[in-house]
């Protein structure tokens, strides 16, 4: 290989390495909660996450991406929609898509750990049966992390049960 061929190859290798390190560093930074908090629109969501039971335990990207490396990469690509909307002002669809699916929840809360629980006055809930019936975790727990700035779920769990079960089970009707 002549000198110009070696120089070209060296430049190409350096560029590929810089792209890999820069891209990897960028993806790492974009997976940090502090990155999410850097956008004005996300600051209240960041505060509610920070004060929730998930704060400082689970990164935003863990819940707001499908499981695995490709799911995380897909979430980062979808996140560029916000930057595009911010720059162009185009808002023909939702700017932020933050749906959290059951597979994501089940990574940390496996179905085998979802046995019925009795928590004082609350009714027993067979979480595993709800998952098997394809009820979204978010149907009951959707406001758990971003529901309020206090960090507490603003809707009492039993009230949420009654929204689906009241017609089927009058015992779930609100007292009084």
N, C-alpha and C positions, 0 to 999 in steps of 0.2 A: 504494500500500500504506500503510495507516495505521500509527501508531506501535507499537501492540501487535503487529501482524503483523511489522514489522521487528525488534522485540525478540525475538519468538519465533524468527525466522529466524536472528538473530545467536546466540542461545543454542544453537540446533540445530547451527549451523556449528561453534561452539566445542566442543560435546560430541562431535561427529564427529571433529574434529581431535584432541582429547584421547584419544579411544578409539583412533584410528589410531596416534598417537605412543606411547601406553601399550602398546597391543597389539604394535606393531612392536618396541618396546624390550624387552618381555617375551619375545617370540619370539627376539630376538637373545640375550638373557641366557640363555634356556633352551637355546640351541644351544652354549654354552660348556662345555668340560670341567669348569670349576670349578663350574658348576651341578650337573652329575652328581655331583661329589664332595661336594656339600653334603648328600646323603642318606647316612645311616650304612650302609645296605645296599650302597651303591655304592663305598665307600671302597677296598675291596680290588681291585675292578675298575678303579678309577681308577689305583691304584698299578701294577697289572700293565700297563695301557695305557701309562702314563707311561714305564715301563721297556722297553716293547716297541719293535719297529722302526717302529711307527706313532706312538708317543708324540711329541708336539709337532709332528707332521707332518700328522696327520689328526684332525679333531675327531670326537668320539663320534657326533654326529648324521650325519656324512658316511657312516659305515658302517651305523648303526642306523636308517636311513630309506631308503625307495625313492628312486631318482634324481629330481631336480627339486623345485620349490617345493611342489607338492601332496604329494609323498612325505614331505617334511620336516614339513609341517603335519599330515599323518596321524600321523606318529610322535609329534609333540607331543601330539596328542589321545589317542593310545593310552597315552602316558606318564602321563596323568592317572589311569589305572587304579591306579597305585601310590599316589597321593595318596588316592584313594577307599578303597583297602584299608587304608591306614594310619589313616584317620579312623574308618572303620566297623568294621574288624576282619574284614570279609568276605573270605574266601579260597577261594571255590568254584572258582576257576581259577587259571592262572598269573598271578602279580602282575606280573612283568616278562616281556615278550616281546622277545627280542633276536636274532631270527633275521636273519642277514645273507645275502641272496640273491646269486646270480651277477651280476645286472645291476649291483648296487652295487659288487662287486669289479672288474667289467670297466670301470667308469668310470676307474679309475686304472691298471688292468692290462689294457689292451685285448687282445683275442684275437690280434691281429697281433703282439703283443710276447711271446706265450707259446710261443715256439719251444722245442724240446727243449733242455735244458741238461744239461751234464755237470759236476757239482760234485765233483771228486775221486773218492772211493770210491763215491758214490751212483750208482744207475742213472740212465739218461736217462729223463726224464719228458716225455711229449708232452702238455703242459697243454692245448693247443688241442683235441686229440682228446678229452680228458676233458670239456671244456666242450661240444663238439659232441655228446657222448654224454649230455649233461645230468647229469653228475656235479657235485654241489654243490662249490664251492670249499671250503666248510666241512667236507666229508667228509675232506679231507686237511689243511687249514690251519685247522680250527675252533678250535684252542687256541693259535694263533699270537700273538694279542694278549692274551687273558685266561687263558692256560693256567697261568701261575705268577707268583708275585710277583717272581721273578728277571728276568722279561722275556724269557725264552727259552722256546721251544716244548718242553714236557716230554716229548713223544713223538717219538722219532726218526722222520724221514720214511719211511725204508725199512720200519720196523715197521708204519706205517700202510698202506703199499702192500700188504704181505703180508696184511693183514686182508681184502682183497678178491681179490688176485691169487694168493695161495699155492695155492689149489686148481687154478688154471689154469697156474701157472708155478712148478715146484719150485725154480727158481734163486733165488726170492725168500725161500726158507726161511731162517730165522735160522742163522748159522754155529754149529757146535759141537754 
